[in-house]
Amino acid sequence: MAQVALTIEAAEQFADLPRAIQSRINDIIVRLAQWPNVSGAKPLKGDLAGSFRIRTGDYRIVFRVSGEKVTVWKIGDRKDVYLD
C-alpha cells in the first residue's frame, strides 16, 4: 500500500473545485493508495515524462510515484492542467 500526499499547490487546487468534483477527486486519491493496482492511470510524455494522470470527467489528477510514495502535484480541468 502506497502513501499518498498532495503538494500545497494541489491542495489549493482541490479546495477551489466544486463540491461534486471534490468528491470524485477524493475517491481517486483514496484509490491511489493501492498503487500500482490502480486502473486508468496513464504515463505522461514529453516535459511531463515520469508523471502519470488519471481522469475523471473533464478533470485530471497528475501525480508522480517514488517507491511507495505517490505525490499528487496538480489537479485541474483538462484544458489547462498540463500548462505551467
C-alpha positions as CSV (number, residue, x, y, z in Angstrom):
1,M,0.0,0.0,0.0
2,A,1.4,3.4,-1.0
3,Q,1.4,6.6,1.0
4,V,-0.4,9.4,-0.9
5,A,0.4,13.1,-0.4
6,L,-0.7,16.3,-2.0
7,T,1.6,19.2,-2.7
8,I,0.5,22.6,-1.3
9,E,-0.4,23.7,-4.9
10,A,-2.6,20.5,-5.4
11,A,-4.3,21.0,-2.1
12,E,-5.2,24.6,-3.0
13,Q,-6.4,23.5,-6.4
14,F,-8.5,20.8,-4.8
15,A,-10.1,23.4,-2.4
16,D,-11.1,25.6,-5.3
17,L,-13.1,22.8,-7.1
18,P,-16.9,22.5,-6.9
19,R,-18.0,20.1,-4.1
20,A,-19.3,17.4,-6.5
21,I,-15.9,17.3,-8.3
22,Q,-14.0,17.3,-4.9
23,S,-15.9,14.1,-4.0
24,R,-14.9,12.4,-7.3
25,I,-11.3,13.6,-6.9
26,N,-11.1,12.4,-3.3
27,D,-12.3,8.9,-4.4
28,I,-9.4,8.8,-6.8
29,I,-6.9,10.0,-4.3
30,V,-8.0,7.2,-2.0
31,R,-7.6,4.7,-4.8
32,L,-4.1,5.9,-5.4
33,A,-3.1,4.3,-2.1
34,Q,-3.4,0.9,-3.9
35,W,-0.6,1.8,-6.4
36,P,0.4,0.1,-8.7
37,N,-3.0,-1.7,-8.8
38,V,-4.9,1.5,-10.0
39,S,-6.9,1.4,-13.2
40,G,-7.0,4.3,-15.5
41,A,-3.5,5.8,-14.8
42,K,-1.6,6.7,-17.9
43,P,2.0,7.8,-18.1
44,L,2.7,11.2,-19.5
45,K,5.2,12.1,-22.2
46,G,7.4,14.9,-23.2
47,D,8.2,17.5,-20.5
48,L,5.9,15.6,-18.1
49,A,7.6,12.2,-18.5
50,G,7.8,10.4,-15.2
51,S,4.4,11.6,-14.1
52,F,1.0,9.9,-14.5
53,R,-2.5,11.2,-14.8
54,I,-6.0,9.9,-14.0
55,R,-9.0,11.5,-15.5
56,T,-12.5,11.9,-14.1
57,G,-14.8,13.7,-16.5
58,D,-13.1,16.9,-17.6
59,Y,-10.7,16.9,-14.6
60,R,-7.2,15.4,-14.3
61,I,-5.1,14.4,-11.3
62,V,-1.4,14.5,-12.2
63,F,1.0,12.6,-9.9
64,R,4.4,11.1,-9.5
65,V,5.4,7.8,-7.9
66,S,8.6,7.3,-6.0
67,G,8.9,3.9,-4.4
68,E,5.9,3.6,-2.0
69,K,5.0,7.3,-2.2
70,V,2.5,8.8,-4.6
71,T,2.6,12.6,-4.8
72,V,-0.3,14.4,-6.4
73,W,1.2,17.7,-7.7
74,K,-1.6,19.1,-9.9
75,I,-5.4,18.9,-10.1
76,G,-7.4,20.7,-12.6
77,D,-9.5,21.0,-15.8
78,R,-8.2,19.1,-18.8
79,K,-7.9,22.3,-20.8
80,D,-5.1,23.8,-18.6
81,V,-3.9,21.2,-16.2
82,Y,-0.8,20.5,-18.3
83,L,0.2,24.2,-18.7
84,D,2.6,25.9,-16.4
